[in-house]
Amino acid sequence: MNQINVNPGRERVDVVDTSGDRTAAAGINLITVLIVLAVLAVIAWYLFTGPLRAMTSGSSQTNVNVNPAPTTINVNPPSAPAPANNGGGNTGTGNTGAGAGGGATGGAGGGANP
């Protein structure tokens, strides 16, 4: 005769970790992933705004002079000496009056207009 013994075993029970170790590890992993993504974003931003932007823009450089060189403006220039008026004749350029004597630049007398 053949005999088969069936021993009823205990039911399998899942062991649950109630100490919070898995939760803490998941939190640390999440923070690590966020830090790595932030560092990669900063590196990409630096490359696209710095060296890569300078390489792709070609060799054209704009020279902007923010503070231009000051120019000297003489507000009161020295006056030239007045030409001598010898009471000469009218040359016909601007003088309509007749008479002897007269101003240096025309007027009611003789003298040449410069």
C-alpha distances in whole Angstrom, upper triangle without the diagonal:
4,6,10,13,16,19,22,25,28,30,32,36,39,41,45,48,50,53,55,54,53,56,59,57,58,61,62,61,63,66,66,66,69,71,70,71,74,75,74,76,79,79,79,82,84,84,85,88,89,88,87,89,92,91,91,94,96,99,101,102,104,107,107,110,110,113,116,119,121,125,128,130,134,135,139,139,143,146,148,151,153,156,159,161,165,166,165,165,163,160,159,156,155,159,161,163,167,168,169,166,163,159,157,155,157,159,162,164,164,161,158,155,152
4,7,10,13,16,19,22,25,27,29,33,36,38,42,44,47,49,51,51,50,53,55,54,54,58,59,57,59,63,62,62,65,67,66,67,70,71,71,73,76,75,76,78,80,80,81,84,85,85,83,86,89,87,87,90,92,95,97,98,100,103,104,107,106,109,112,115,118,121,124,126,130,131,135,136,139,142,144,148,150,152,156,158,161,162,162,162,159,157,156,152,152,155,157,160,163,165,165,163,159,156,154,151,154,155,158,160,160,157,155,151,149
4,6,10,13,16,18,22,24,26,30,33,35,39,41,44,46,48,48,47,50,52,51,52,55,56,55,57,60,60,60,63,65,64,65,68,69,69,71,74,74,74,77,79,78,79,82,83,83,82,84,87,86,86,89,91,94,96,97,99,101,102,105,104,107,110,113,116,119,122,125,128,129,133,134,137,140,142,146,148,150,154,156,159,160,160,160,157,155,154,150,150,153,155,158,161,163,163,161,157,154,152,149,152,153,157,158,158,156,153,149,147
4,6,10,13,15,19,21,23,26,29,31,35,38,40,43,45,45,44,46,49,48,48,52,53,52,53,57,56,56,59,61,61,62,65,66,65,67,70,70,70,73,75,75,76,79,80,80,78,81,84,82,82,85,87,90,92,93,95,98,98,101,101,104,107,109,112,115,119,121,125,126,129,130,134,136,139,142,144,146,150,152,156,157,156,156,154,151,150,147,146,150,152,154,158,159,160,157,154,150,148,146,148,149,153,155,155,152,149,146,143
4,6,10,12,16,18,20,24,27,29,32,35,38,40,42,42,41,44,47,46,46,50,51,50,52,55,55,55,58,60,59,60,63,64,64,66,69,69,69,72,74,74,75,78,79,79,77,80,83,82,81,85,87,90,92,92,94,97,97,100,99,102,105,108,111,114,117,120,123,124,128,129,132,135,137,141,143,145,149,151,154,156,155,155,153,150,149,146,145,149,151,153,156,158,158,156,152,149,147,145,147,148,152,153,153,151,148,145,142
4,6,9,12,14,17,20,23,26,29,32,35,37,39,39,38,41,44,43,43,46,48,47,49,52,52,52,55,57,56,57,60,61,61,63,66,66,66,69,71,71,72,75,76,76,75,77,80,79,79,82,84,87,89,90,91,94,94,97,96,99,102,105,108,111,114,117,120,121,125,126,129,132,134,138,140,142,146,148,152,153,152,152,150,147,146,143,142,146,148,150,153,155,155,153,149,146,144,141,144,145,149,150,150,148,145,142,139
4,6,10,12,15,18,21,23,27,30,32,34,37,37,36,39,41,40,41,44,46,45,47,50,50,50,53,55,55,56,59,60,60,62,64,65,65,68,70,70,71,73,75,75,74,76,79,78,78,81,83,86,88,88,90,93,93,96,95,98,101,104,106,109,113,115,118,119,123,124,127,130,133,136,138,141,144,146,150,151,151,151,148,146,145,141,141,144,146,149,152,153,154,151,148,144,142,140,142,144,147,149,149,146,144,140,138
4,7,9,12,15,18,21,24,27,29,32,34,34,34,36,39,38,39,42,43,43,44,47,48,48,50,53,52,53,56,58,58,59,62,63,63,65,67,68,69,71,73,73,72,74,77,76,76,79,81,84,86,86,88,91,91,93,92,95,99,101,104,107,110,113,116,117,120,122,125,128,130,134,136,138,142,144,148,149,148,149,146,144,143,139,138,142,144,146,149,151,151,149,145,142,140,138,140,141,144,146,146,144,141,138,136
4,6,9,12,15,17,21,24,26,28,31,31,30,33,35,35,35,38,40,39,41,44,44,44,47,49,49,50,53,54,54,56,59,59,60,62,64,64,66,68,69,70,69,71,74,73,73,76,78,81,83,83,85,87,87,90,89,92,95,98,101,104,107,109,113,114,117,118,122,125,127,131,133,135,139,141,144,145,145,145,143,141,140,136,135,139,141,143,146,148,148,146,142,139,137,134,137,138,141,143,143,141,138,135,132
4,6,9,12,14,17,21,22,25,27,28,27,30,32,32,33,36,37,37,38,41,42,42,45,47,47,48,51,52,52,54,56,57,58,60,62,62,64,66,67,68,67,69,72,71,71,74,77,79,81,81,83,85,85,88,87,90,93,96,98,101,105,107,110,111,115,116,119,122,125,128,130,133,136,138,142,143,143,143,140,138,137,134,133,136,138,141,144,145,146,143,140,136,134,132,134,135,139,141,141,138,136,132,130
4,6,10,12,15,19,21,24,26,26,25,27,30,30,30,33,35,34,36,39,40,40,42,44,44,45,48,50,50,51,54,55,55,57,59,60,61,63,65,65,64,66,69,69,69,72,74,77,78,79,80,82,83,85,84,87,90,93,96,99,102,104,108,108,112,113,117,119,122,126,128,130,134,136,139,140,140,140,138,135,134,131,130,133,135,138,141,142,143,140,137,133,131,129,131,132,136,138,138,136,133,129,127
4,7,9,13,16,18,21,23,23,22,24,27,27,27,30,32,31,33,36,36,36,39,41,41,42,45,46,46,48,50,51,52,54,56,56,58,60,61,62,61,63,66,65,65,68,71,73,75,75,77,79,79,82,81,84,87,90,92,95,99,101,104,105,109,110,113,116,119,122,124,127,130,132,136,137,137,137,134,132,131,127,127,130,132,134,138,139,140,137,134,130,128,126,128,129,133,135,135,132,130,126,124
4,6,9,13,15,18,19,20,19,21,24,24,24,27,29,29,30,33,34,34,36,38,39,40,42,44,44,46,48,49,50,52,54,55,56,58,59,60,59,61,64,64,64,66,69,72,73,73,75,77,77,80,78,81,84,87,90,93,96,98,102,102,106,107,111,114,116,120,122,124,128,130,133,134,134,135,132,130,129,125,124,128,130,132,135,137,137,134,131,127,126,123,126,127,130,132,132,130,127,124,122
4,6,10,12,15,16,17,15,18,21,20,20,23,25,25,26,29,30,30,32,35,35,36,39,40,40,42,44,45,46,48,50,51,52,54,56,56,55,57,60,60,60,63,65,68,69,70,71,73,73,76,75,78,81,84,86,89,92,94,98,99,102,104,107,110,112,116,118,120,124,126,130,131,131,131,128,126,125,122,121,124,126,128,132,133,133,131,127,124,122,120,122,123,127,128,129,126,124,120,118
4,7,9,12,13,14,13,16,18,18,19,22,23,23,25,27,28,29,31,33,34,35,37,39,39,41,43,44,45,47,49,50,51,53,54,55,54,57,59,59,59,62,65,67,69,69,70,72,72,74,73,76,79,82,84,88,91,93,96,97,101,102,105,108,111,114,117,119,123,125,128,129,129,130,127,125,124,121,120,123,125,127,131,132,132,130,126,122,121,118,121,122,126,127,128,125,123,119,117
4,6,9,10,11,11,12,15,16,16,19,20,21,22,25,26,26,28,30,31,32,34,36,37,38,41,42,43,44,46,47,49,51,52,53,52,54,57,57,57,60,62,65,66,66,67,69,69,72,70,73,76,79,81,85,88,90,93,94,98,99,102,105,108,111,113,116,120,122,125,126,126,127,124,122,121,118,117,120,122,124,127,129,129,126,123,119,117,115,118,119,122,124,124,122,120,116,114
4,6,7,8,8,10,12,13,14,16,17,18,20,22,23,24,26,28,29,30,32,34,35,36,38,39,41,42,44,45,47,48,50,51,50,52,55,55,55,58,61,63,64,64,65,67,67,69,68,70,74,76,79,82,85,87,91,91,95,96,100,103,105,109,111,114,117,119,123,124,124,124,122,120,119,115,115,118,120,122,125,126,127,124,121,117,115,113,115,117,120,122,122,120,117,114,111
4,6,8,9,10,12,13,14,16,18,19,20,22,24,25,26,28,30,31,32,34,36,37,39,40,41,43,45,46,47,49,50,51,51,53,56,56,56,59,61,64,65,64,65,67,67,69,67,70,73,76,78,82,85,87,90,91,94,96,99,102,105,108,110,113,116,119,122,123,123,124,121,120,119,115,114,117,119,121,124,126,126,123,120,116,114,112,115,116,119,121,121,119,117,113,111
4,6,8,9,10,12,13,14,16,18,19,20,22,24,25,26,28,30,31,32,34,36,37,38,40,41,43,45,46,47,49,50,50,52,54,55,55,57,60,62,64,63,64,66,65,67,65,68,71,74,76,80,83,85,88,89,92,94,97,100,103,106,108,111,115,117,120,121,122,122,120,118,117,114,113,116,118,120,123,124,124,121,118,114,113,111,113,114,118,119,120,117,115,112,109
4,6,5,6,9,10,11,12,14,15,17,18,20,21,23,25,26,27,29,31,32,33,35,36,38,39,41,42,44,45,46,46,48,51,51,52,54,57,59,60,59,60,62,62,64,62,65,68,71,73,76,79,81,85,85,89,90,94,97,99,103,105,108,111,113,117,118,118,119,116,114,114,110,109,112,114,116,119,121,121,118,115,111,109,107,110,111,114,116,116,114,112,108,106
4,5,5,6,9,10,11,12,14,16,17,18,20,21,23,25,26,27,29,30,32,33,35,36,38,39,41,42,43,44,44,46,49,49,50,52,55,57,58,58,59,61,60,63,61,64,67,70,72,75,78,81,84,85,88,90,93,96,98,102,104,107,110,113,116,117,118,118,116,114,113,109,108,112,114,116,119,120,120,117,114,110,108,107,109,110,114,115,116,113,111,107,105
4,5,5,6,9,10,10,12,14,15,16,18,20,21,23,24,26,27,29,31,32,33,35,36,38,39,41,42,43,43,45,47,48,48,50,53,55,57,56,57,59,59,62,60,63,66,69,71,75,78,80,83,84,88,89,92,95,98,101,104,106,110,112,115,117,117,117,115,113,112,108,107,110,113,115,118,119,119,117,113,110,108,106,108,109,113,115,115,112,110,106,104
4,5,5,6,9,10,11,12,14,15,17,19,20,21,23,25,26,27,29,31,32,33,35,37,38,39,41,42,42,43,46,47,47,49,52,54,55,55,56,58,57,60,58,61,64,67,69,72,75,78,81,82,85,87,90,93,96,99,101,104,107,109,113,114,114,115,112,110,109,106,105,108,110,112,115,117,117,114,111,107,105,103,106,107,110,112,112,110,107,104,102
4,5,5,6,9,10,11,12,14,16,17,18,20,21,23,25,26,27,29,30,32,33,35,36,38,39,40,40,42,45,45,46,48,51,53,54,53,54,56,55,58,56,59,62,65,67,70,73,76,79,80,83,85,88,91,93,97,99,102,105,108,111,112,112,113,111,109,108,104,103,106,109,111,114,115,115,112,109,105,103,101,104,105,109,110,111,108,106,102,100
4,5,5,6,9,10,11,12,14,15,17,18,20,21,23,24,26,27,29,30,32,33,35,36,37,38,38,40,43,43,44,46,49,51,52,52,53,55,55,57,56,58,62,64,67,70,73,75,79,80,83,85,88,91,93,97,99,102,105,107,111,112,112,113,110,108,108,104,103,106,109,111,114,115,115,112,109,105,103,101,104,105,109,110,110,108,105,102,100
4,5,5,6,9,10,11,12,14,15,17,18,20,21,23,25,26,27,29,31,32,33,35,36,37,37,39,41,42,42,44,47,50,51,50,52,53,53,56,54,57,60,63,66,69,72,74,78,78,82,83,87,90,92,96,98,100,104,106,110,111,111,111,109,107,106,102,101,105,107,109,112,113,114,111,108,104,102,100,102,104,107,109,109,106,104,100,98
4,5,5,6,9,10,11,12,14,16,17,19,20,21,23,25,26,27,29,31,32,33,34,36,36,37,40,41,41,43,46,48,49,49,50,51,51,53,52,55,58,61,63,66,69,71,75,76,79,81,84,87,89,93,95,98,101,103,107,108,108,109,106,104,103,100,99,102,104,106,109,111,111,108,105,101,99,97,100,101,104,106,106,104,101,98,96
4,5,5,6,9,10,11,12,14,15,17,18,20,21,23,24,26,27,29,30,32,33,34,34,36,38,39,40,42,45,47,48,47,48,50,50,52,51,53,56,59,61,65,68,70,74,75,78,79,83,86,88,92,94,96,100,102,106,107,107,108,105,103,103,99,98,101,104,106,109,110,110,107,104,100,98,96,99,100,104,105,105,103,100,97,95
4,6,5,6,9,10,11,12,14,15,17,18,20,21,23,24,26,27,29,30,31,32,32,34,37,37,38,40,43,45,46,46,47,49,49,51,50,53,56,59,61,65,68,70,74,75,78,80,83,86,88,92,94,96,100,102,106,107,107,107,105,103,102,98,98,101,103,105,109,110,110,107,104,100,98,96,99,100,104,105,105,103,100,97,94
4,5,5,6,9,10,11,12,14,16,17,19,20,21,23,25,26,27,29,30,31,31,33,36,36,36,38,41,44,45,44,45,47,47,50,48,51,54,57,60,63,66,68,72,73,76,78,81,84,86,90,92,94,98,100,104,105,105,105,103,101,100,96,95,98,101,103,106,107,107,105,101,98,96,94,96,98,101,103,103,100,98,94,92
4,5,5,6,9,10,11,12,14,15,17,19,20,21,23,25,26,27,28,30,30,31,34,35,35,37,40,42,43,43,44,45,45,47,46,49,52,55,57,60,63,66,69,70,73,75,78,81,83,87,89,92,95,98,101,102,102,103,100,98,98,94,93,96,99,101,104,105,105,102,99,95,93,91,94,95,99,100,101,98,96,92,90
4,5,5,6,9,10,11,12,14,16,17,18,20,21,23,25,26,27,28,28,30,32,33,34,36,39,41,42,41,43,44,44,47,45,48,51,54,57,60,63,65,69,70,74,75,78,81,83,87,89,92,95,97,101,102,102,103,100,98,98,94,93,96,99,101,104,105,105,103,99,96,93,91,94,95,99,101,101,98,95,92,89
4,5,5,6,9,10,11,12,14,15,16,18,20,21,23,24,26,27,26,28,31,31,31,34,37,39,40,40,41,43,43,46,45,48,51,54,56,60,63,65,69,70,73,74,78,80,83,86,89,91,95,97,100,101,101,102,99,97,96,93,92,95,98,100,103,104,104,102,98,95,93,91,93,95,98,100,100,97,94,91,88
4,5,5,6,9,10,11,12,14,15,16,18,20,21,22,24,26,25,27,29,30,30,33,35,38,39,38,39,41,41,43,42,45,48,51,54,57,60,62,66,67,70,71,75,78,80,84,86,88,92,94,97,99,98,99,96,94,94,90,89,92,95,97,100,101,101,99,95,92,90,88,90,91,95,97,97,94,92,88,86
4,5,5,6,9,10,11,12,14,15,17,19,20,21,22,24,24,25,28,29,30,32,34,36,37,37,38,39,39,42,40,43,46,49,52,55,58,60,64,65,68,70,73,76,78,82,84,86,90,92,96,97,97,98,95,93,93,89,88,91,94,96,99,100,100,97,94,90,88,86,89,90,94,95,95,93,90,87,84
4,5,5,6,9,10,11,12,14,15,17,18,20,21,22,22,24,26,27,27,30,32,35,36,35,37,39,39,41,41,43,46,49,52,55,58,61,64,65,69,70,73,76,78,82,84,87,90,92,96,97,97,98,95,93,92,89,88,91,94,96,99,100,100,98,94,91,89,87,89,91,94,96,96,93,90,87,84
4,5,5,6,9,10,10,12,14,15,16,18,20,21,20,22,25,25,26,28,31,33,34,34,35,37,37,40,39,42,45,48,51,54,57,59,63,64,68,69,72,75,77,81,83,85,89,91,94,96,95,96,93,91,90,87,86,89,92,94,97,98,99,96,93,89,87,85,87,89,92,94,94,91,88,85,83
4,5,5,6,9,10,11,12,14,15,16,18,20,20,21,24,25,25,27,30,32,33,32,33,35,35,37,36,39,42,45,48,51,54,56,60,61,65,66,69,72,74,78,80,82,86,88,92,93,93,93,91,89,88,84,83,87,89,91,94,96,96,93,90,86,84,82,85,86,90,91,91,88,86,82,80
4,5,5,6,9,10,11,12,14,15,16,17,18,20,22,23,24,26,28,30,31,31,32,34,34,36,35,38,41,44,47,50,53,56,59,60,64,65,68,71,73,77,79,81,85,87,91,92,92,93,90,88,88,84,83,87,89,91,94,95,95,93,89,86,84,82,84,86,89,91,91,88,85,82,79
4,5,5,6,9,10,11,12,14,15,16,16,18,20,21,21,24,26,28,30,29,31,33,33,36,36,39,41,44,47,50,54,56,60,61,65,65,69,71,73,77,79,82,85,87,91,92,92,92,90,88,87,83,83,86,89,91,94,95,95,93,90,86,84,81,84,86,89,91,90,88,85,82,79
4,5,5,6,9,10,11,12,14,16,15,16,19,20,20,22,25,27,28,28,29,31,31,34,33,37,39,42,45,48,52,54,57,58,62,63,66,69,71,75,77,79,83,85,88,90,89,90,87,85,84,81,80,83,86,88,91,93,93,90,87,83,81,79,81,83,87,88,88,85,82,79,76
4,5,5,6,9,10,11,12,14,14,15,18,19,20,21,24,26,27,26,27,29,29,31,31,34,37,39,42,45,49,51,55,56,59,60,64,66,69,72,74,77,80,83,86,87,87,88,85,83,82,79,78,82,84,86,89,90,90,88,85,81,79,77,79,81,84,86,86,83,80,77,74
4,5,5,6,9,10,10,11,12,14,16,17,18,20,22,24,25,25,26,28,29,31,31,34,37,40,42,46,49,51,55,56,60,61,64,67,69,72,75,77,81,83,86,88,87,88,85,83,83,79,79,82,84,87,90,91,91,88,85,81,79,77,80,81,85,86,86,83,80,77,74
4,5,5,6,9,10,11,10,12,14,15,15,17,20,23,24,24,25,28,28,31,31,34,37,40,43,45,49,51,55,56,60,61,64,67,68,72,74,76,80,82,86,87,86,87,84,82,81,78,77,81,83,86,89,90,90,88,84,81,78,76,79,81,84,85,85,82,80,76,74
4,6,5,6,8,10,10,10,13,15,15,16,20,22,22,22,23,25,25,28,28,31,34,37,39,42,46,48,52,53,57,57,61,63,65,69,71,73,77,79,83,84,84,84,81,79,79,75,74,78,80,83,86,87,87,84,81,78,75,73,76,77,81,82,82,79,77,73,71
4,6,5,6,8,9,10,12,13,14,16,18,20,21,20,21,23,24,26,26,29,32,35,38,41,44,46,50,51,55,56,59,62,64,67,70,72,75,78,81,82,82,83,80,78,78,74,74,77,79,82,85,86,86,83,80,76,74,72,75,76,80,81,81,78,75,72,69
4,6,5,6,6,8,10,10,11,13,16,18,19,19,21,23,24,27,27,31,33,36,39,42,45,48,51,53,56,57,60,63,64,68,70,72,76,78,82,83,82,83,81,78,78,74,74,77,80,82,85,86,86,84,81,77,75,73,75,77,81,82,81,78,76,72,70
4,6,7,5,6,9,10,10,11,14,17,18,18,19,22,23,26,26,30,32,35,38,41,44,46,50,51,55,56,59,61,63,67,69,71,75,77,80,81,81,81,79,76,76,72,72,75,78,80,83,85,85,82,79,75,73,71,73,75,79,80,80,77,74,71,68
4,7,7,5,8,10,11,11,14,16,16,16,17,19,20,23,23,26,28,31,34,37,41,43,47,48,52,52,55,58,60,64,66,68,72,74,77,78,78,78,76,73,73,69,69,72,75,77,80,82,82,79,76,72,70,68,70,72,76,77,77,74,71,68,65
4,6,6,6,9,10,11,13,15,15,15,16,18,19,22,22,25,28,30,33,36,40,42,46,48,51,51,55,57,59,63,65,67,71,73,76,78,77,78,76,73,73,69,69,72,75,77,80,81,81,79,76,72,70,67,70,72,76,77,76,73,71,67,65
4,5,5,6,9,10,12,13,15,14,17,19,20,23,24,27,29,32,35,38,41,44,47,49,53,53,56,59,60,64,66,68,72,74,77,79,78,79,77,74,74,70,70,74,76,79,81,83,83,80,77,73,71,69,71,73,77,78,77,74,72,68,65
4,5,5,6,9,11,13,15,15,18,20,22,25,26,29,31,34,37,40,43,46,49,51,55,55,58,60,62,66,68,70,73,76,79,80,79,80,77,75,74,71,71,74,77,79,82,84,84,81,78,75,72,70,72,74,78,79,78,76,73,69,66
4,5,5,6,9,11,12,12,14,17,19,22,23,26,28,31,34,37,40,43,46,48,51,52,55,57,59,63,65,67,70,72,76,77,76,77,74,72,71,67,67,71,73,76,79,80,80,78,75,71,69,67,69,71,75,76,75,72,69,66,63
4,6,5,7,8,10,10,12,15,17,20,21,25,26,29,32,34,38,41,44,46,49,49,53,55,57,60,63,64,68,70,73,75,74,74,72,70,69,66,66,69,72,74,77,78,78,76,73,69,67,65,67,69,73,74,73,70,67,64,61
4,6,6,8,10,12,15,18,20,23,25,28,29,32,35,37,41,43,47,49,52,52,55,58,59,63,65,66,70,72,76,77,76,76,74,71,71,68,68,71,74,77,79,81,81,78,75,72,69,67,69,72,75,76,75,72,69,66,63
4,5,9,10,12,15,18,20,24,25,29,30,33,36,38,42,44,48,49,53,53,56,58,60,63,65,67,70,73,76,77,76,76,74,71,70,67,67,71,73,76,79,80,80,78,75,72,69,67,69,71,75,76,75,72,69,66,63
4,7,7,9,11,15,17,21,22,26,26,29,33,34,38,40,44,46,49,49,52,55,56,60,61,63,67,69,72,73,72,72,70,67,67,63,63,67,69,72,75,77,77,74,71,68,65,63,65,67,71,72,71,68,65,62,59
4,6,8,12,15,18,21,23,26,27,29,33,34,38,40,44,46,49,49,52,54,55,59,61,62,66,68,71,72,71,71,69,66,66,62,63,66,69,72,74,76,76,74,71,67,65,62,65,67,71,72,71,68,65,61,58
4,6,10,12,16,19,21,24,24,26,30,32,35,38,41,43,47,46,49,51,52,56,58,59,63,65,68,70,69,69,67,64,64,60,61,64,67,70,72,74,74,71,68,65,62,60,63,65,69,69,68,65,62,59,56
4,7,10,13,16,19,22,21,24,27,29,33,35,38,40,44,43,46,48,50,53,55,57,60,62,66,67,66,66,64,61,61,57,58,61,64,66,69,71,71,68,65,62,59,57,59,62,65,66,65,62,59,56,53
4,6,9,13,15,18,18,21,24,26,30,32,36,38,41,41,44,46,47,51,53,55,58,61,64,65,64,65,63,60,60,56,56,60,63,65,68,69,69,67,64,60,57,55,58,60,64,65,64,61,58,55,52
4,6,10,12,15,15,18,21,23,27,29,33,35,38,38,41,43,45,48,50,52,56,58,61,63,62,62,60,57,57,53,54,57,60,62,65,66,66,64,61,57,54,52,55,57,61,62,61,58,55,52,49
4,6,9,12,12,14,18,20,24,26,29,31,35,35,38,40,42,45,48,49,53,55,59,60,59,60,58,55,55,52,52,55,58,60,63,64,64,61,58,55,52,50,53,55,59,59,59,56,53,50,47
4,6,9,10,13,16,18,22,24,28,29,33,33,36,39,40,44,46,48,52,54,57,59,58,59,57,54,54,51,50,54,56,59,61,62,62,60,57,53,50,48,51,53,57,58,57,54,52,48,46
4,6,6,9,12,15,18,20,24,26,29,30,33,36,37,41,43,45,49,51,55,56,56,57,55,52,52,49,48,51,54,56,59,60,60,57,54,50,48,46,49,51,54,55,55,52,49,46,43
4,6,10,12,15,18,20,24,25,29,30,33,36,38,42,44,46,50,52,55,57,57,58,55,53,53,50,49,52,55,57,59,60,60,57,54,51,48,46,49,51,55,56,55,53,50,47,44
4,7,8,12,15,17,21,22,26,27,30,33,35,39,41,43,47,49,53,54,54,55,53,51,51,48,47,50,53,55,57,58,58,55,52,48,46,44,47,49,52,53,53,50,48,45,42
4,6,9,12,15,18,20,24,24,27,30,32,36,38,40,44,46,50,51,51,52,50,48,48,44,44,47,50,52,54,55,55,52,49,45,43,41,44,46,50,50,50,47,45,41,39
4,6,10,13,16,18,22,22,25,28,29,33,36,38,41,44,47,49,49,50,48,47,47,43,43,46,49,51,53,54,53,50,47,43,41,39,42,44,48,49,48,45,43,40,37
4,7,9,13,15,18,18,21,25,27,30,33,35,39,41,45,46,47,48,46,44,45,41,41,43,46,48,50,51,50,47,44,40,38,37,40,42,45,46,46,43,40,37,35
4,6,10,12,15,15,18,21,23,27,29,32,35,38,41,43,43,44,42,41,41,37,37,40,43,44,47,47,46,44,41,37,34,33,36,38,42,42,42,39,37,34,31
4,6,9,12,12,15,18,20,24,26,29,32,35,38,40,40,42,40,39,39,36,35,38,41,42,44,45,44,41,38,34,32,31,34,36,39,40,40,37,35,32,29
4,6,9,9,13,15,18,21,24,26,30,32,36,37,38,39,37,36,36,33,32,34,37,39,41,41,41,38,35,31,29,27,31,32,36,37,36,34,32,29,26
4,6,6,9,12,15,18,20,23,27,29,33,34,35,36,35,34,34,31,30,32,35,37,39,39,38,35,32,28,26,25,28,30,33,34,34,31,29,26,24
4,6,10,12,15,18,20,23,26,28,32,33,34,36,34,33,34,30,29,31,34,35,37,37,36,33,30,27,25,24,27,28,32,32,33,30,29,26,24
4,6,8,12,15,17,20,23,25,29,30,31,33,32,31,32,29,27,29,32,33,35,35,34,30,28,24,22,21,24,26,29,30,30,27,26,24,22
4,6,9,12,15,18,21,23,27,29,29,31,30,29,30,27,26,28,31,32,34,33,32,29,26,23,20,20,23,25,28,29,29,26,24,22,19
4,7,9,12,15,18,21,24,26,27,29,29,28,29,26,26,27,30,31,32,32,30,27,25,21,18,18,22,24,27,27,27,24,23,21,18
4,6,9,12,15,17,21,23,24,26,25,24,26,23,22,23,27,27,28,28,27,23,21,17,15,15,18,20,24,23,23,20,19,17,15
4,6,9,12,15,18,20,21,23,23,22,24,21,21,22,25,26,27,26,25,21,19,16,13,13,17,20,23,22,21,18,16,15,12
4,6,9,12,15,17,19,21,21,21,23,21,21,21,25,24,25,24,22,19,17,14,11,12,16,18,21,20,19,16,15,14,12
4,6,9,12,14,15,18,18,18,20,18,17,17,21,21,21,20,18,15,13,10,7,9,12,15,17,16,15,12,12,11,10
4,6,9,12,12,15,15,15,18,16,16,16,20,20,20,19,17,14,13,10,7,9,12,14,17,15,13,10,9,10,8
4,6,9,10,13,14,15,18,17,18,17,20,19,19,17,14,12,11,10,7,10,12,15,16,14,12,9,10,11,11
4,6,7,10,11,13,16,15,16,14,17,16,15,13,11,8,8,7,6,9,10,12,13,10,8,6,8,10,11
4,5,9,11,13,16,17,17,15,18,16,15,13,10,8,9,10,9,12,12,14,14,11,9,7,9,13,14
4,7,9,12,14,15,15,13,15,13,11,9,6,5,7,9,9,11,11,12,11,8,5,5,9,12,14
4,7,9,12,13,14,12,14,13,11,10,8,8,9,11,10,12,11,13,13,9,6,5,7,11,13
4,6,9,11,13,10,12,11,9,9,8,10,10,12,12,13,11,12,12,9,5,6,7,11,13
4,5,8,9,7,8,9,8,9,10,11,10,11,12,11,8,10,10,8,5,6,6,9,12
4,6,8,8,10,11,11,13,14,14,13,13,13,11,10,12,13,11,8,8,6,8,10
4,6,6,7,10,11,13,15,16,14,14,14,12,10,11,12,12,10,10,8,9,12
4,6,8,11,13,15,17,17,14,14,13,10,8,11,13,12,11,10,8,7,9
4,6,9,12,14,16,16,13,12,12,9,7,8,10,11,11,10,9,7,10
4,6,8,11,12,13,10,10,11,9,5,6,7,8,8,8,8,8,12
4,7,10,13,14,12,13,14,12,9,8,7,9,9,11,12,12,15
4,7,10,11,9,11,14,13,9,7,5,6,8,11,12,13,17
4,7,9,9,12,14,14,11,9,6,6,7,10,13,14,18
4,7,7,11,14,14,11,10,7,5,6,10,13,15,19
4,6,10,12,14,12,11,9,5,6,9,12,15,18
4,7,9,12,10,10,8,5,6,8,11,14,16
4,7,9,7,6,6,4,5,6,10,11,14
4,6,5,6,7,6,7,7,9,9,12
4,6,8,10,9,9,6,7,7,9
4,7,10,10,9,7,7,5,7
4,7,7,7,6,6,6,9
4,6,8,8,10,9,13
4,7,9,12,12,16
4,7,10,11,14
4,7,9,13
4,7,9
4,6
4
